[in-house]
Amino acid sequence: MLSPASTRHVPTAPVVGSTGGKPTVRAVPWDACRQATWAATAALVAAAARPRHSLGFAGRCSASWRSLRRRAACRAGGELGLAYDAKVLEDYFAWRPLAVVWRLLVFLSVALQTGVGAVADQVMIGSEQPEELQRRAAVRLKELLISLGPTFVKLGQSLSVRPDVLNEIFLAEFQEFQDGVAPFDHNEAVKLVLEGLGIRDLSERFRTFASKPVAAASLGQVYKAELLDGSRVAVKVQRPNLAETVSLDLVIARQIAKFLMSFNDFLPEGLQNSDLIGFVDAFGQRVFEELDYEMEVKNAQRFRELYGDQAKLKVPRMYPKLATRQVIVMEWIDGVKLTDVEAIRGLGLDPLTFITIGIECSMRQLLEHGFFHADPHPGNFFVTKQGELCILDFGMMSEMPKDARLSVIQHIVHIVNRDYRGMAADYHELGFLSRDIDVRPIAPKLEAFFEPRLAPARVAAISFKTIVDGLTEVVFQNYPFTVPAFYALVVRSLVNLEGLALSIDEDYRVLEAAYPYVARRILLDSELRSSLMELLFSSLPSTGAATFASFAGTARPTCSGSPPRAASVFLGGRRPTDDPMTRPCW
């Protein structure tokens, strides 16, 4: 039963920056700020010049100041809502200099401790061990971000998939980034639920509601509950005043990025020549999208419509009528994390089965619809007792345009063909390198890296990480490059899945599991016929005959249905018996 003490609504005064209990931000331009400041100063001076018996000047000045703020906010278009705009955020916090200064002091205090530790490392280790020095710097940076709270934890998680911002030493350390954020007060969470759902007591919507969260993350926490009809649900509640907190942190992070970029030569090697401001802006857009829980519900519903037909894939049901910008109610899922291999085996299930399901789903997101999960860390994948892979958390989604999807397939064709000139040219089409960069010198470097690794085996038998390492070693370390966010996130998902698979079976290969789906796309999509012709009849004399054999060796299992692993992949969400690829084709 529900405890009245924990569910009674306690009225509170409106919080500056909120409307109806929902976080909002009012936009105030800098010119309005200056005008208001001068007007308020003039009012104070004029009031001070009045006789001492007129003691009401403070109230009149306060009213004048509030009026000027309201007019300035109107001139800027009213409320910001949840759309990221760096200029508007800076304008907004021009009205709150004390909040900015206090938060900056907290940041500088933590940063100073980190800096002292970094100097100590430099003295103790010196320049003889540069890799160890960078590793310690990465650890200290990670600890700094965790200590600064939710916004910077999300920032660290985003950095962990950006090889164009950090080098491999920092990336390796940041792969282990965890939320590390304590839950917020339960009564605060209950108030947000009550206000969001427009009720006075939890018993109006819930039969039971847990007194403690089952999980806490950087932006919110989750409770287990039961609706009046007996449905078991998870209730996700956003942290109080999070929009304003995140906005302030982004303003400060952006200013720090500007400062760091002005001292580029003094930065650690992993941060030099990085577009830190661009990264903060891209991160700000993402995290603002994640603050809108109503949008997350829509994302989950769309994801379910596009990919819910895949065998053994589970997408939780959402309750849109119970969703607000700060509260989500969704189907409760009983299961274990995909990373808990022993628990999965304890259910009598094979962990590799679910990794293959996850790989197929990733390939469908990447190549079929282009709408994909942009937060693919292992904690968002659960295995149910019914033998299904469940995907959670749809706050951060992204779209990949069709031309980008076709470019990925074309690049795969060039890898299979060992067409290194084609691979180098693809970096223009993929958006990794600007078109004014001559990619011809890259081809021999790619050949030098890949040939020793490809020669002993079929392309599909090499690891996905090997391909990523080749891209990093040949391109990322030698050329100014950028990685579109959608590529980085999908790559992260596949690398995570392959790493988990290799911990179970050292012979498992992501490409071998994924390639039948790629082959199906090439065979059945009319827009990819040129890629098919290039794949089967390569113009390179040294690889033409081997190309067909490589492709046939990879695709044949799906056509014949004989080898178990490749044949077990349900192509495009359908069973092999329903797909043209499973019928004899050679």
Sequence and secondary structure as in RCSB ss.txt:
>XXXX:A:sequence
MLSPASTRHVPTAPVVGSTGGKPTVRAVPWDACRQATWAATAALVAAAARPRHSLGFAGRCSASWRSLRRRAACR
AGGELGLAYDAKVLEDYFAWRPLAVVWRLLVFLSVALQTGVGAVADQVMIGSEQPEELQRRAAVRLKELLISLGP
TFVKLGQSLSVRPDVLNEIFLAEFQEFQDGVAPFDHNEAVKLVLEGLGIRDLSERFRTFASKPVAAASLGQVYKA
ELLDGSRVAVKVQRPNLAETVSLDLVIARQIAKFLMSFNDFLPEGLQNSDLIGFVDAFGQRVFEELDYEMEVKNA
QRFRELYGDQAKLKVPRMYPKLATRQVIVMEWIDGVKLTDVEAIRGLGLDPLTFITIGIECSMRQLLEHGFFHAD
PHPGNFFVTKQGELCILDFGMMSEMPKDARLSVIQHIVHIVNRDYRGMAADYHELGFLSRDIDVRPIAPKLEAFF
EPRLAPARVAAISFKTIVDGLTEVVFQNYPFTVPAFYALVVRSLVNLEGLALSIDEDYRVLEAAYPYVARRILLD
SELRSSLMELLFSSLPSTGAATFASFAGTARPTCSGSPPRAASVFLGGRRPTDDPMTRPCW
>XXXX:A:secstr
   HHHH        TTEETTEE  B   HHHHHHHHHHHHHHHHHHHTS TT TTHHHHHHHHHHHHHHHHHHH
TTSB TT   HHHHHHHHTT HHHHHHHHHHHHHHHHHHHHHHHHHHHHHGGG HHHHHHHHHHHHHHHHHHT H
HHHHHHHHHTT TTTS HHHHHHHTT         HHHHHHHHHHHHT SSGGGTEEEE SS SEE SSEEEEEE
EETTS EEEEEEE TTHHHHHHHHHHHHHHHHHHHHTTGGGS GGGTT  HHHHHHHHHHHHHHHH HHHHHHHH
HHHHHHHTTSTTEE   B GGG  SSEEEEE   EEETT HHHHHHTT  HHHHHHHHHHHHHHIIIII EEES 
  GGGEEEETTS EEE   SSEEE  HHHHHHHHHHHHHHHHT HHHHHHHHHHTTSS TTS  TTHHHHHHHHH
HHHHTTS GGGS HHHHHHHHIIIIITTS     HHHHHHHHHHHHHHHHHHHH TT  HHHHHHHHHHHHHHH 
GGGHHHHHHHHS S TTTHHHHHHHHHHHHHHHHH  SHHHHTS GGGS GGGSGGGS   
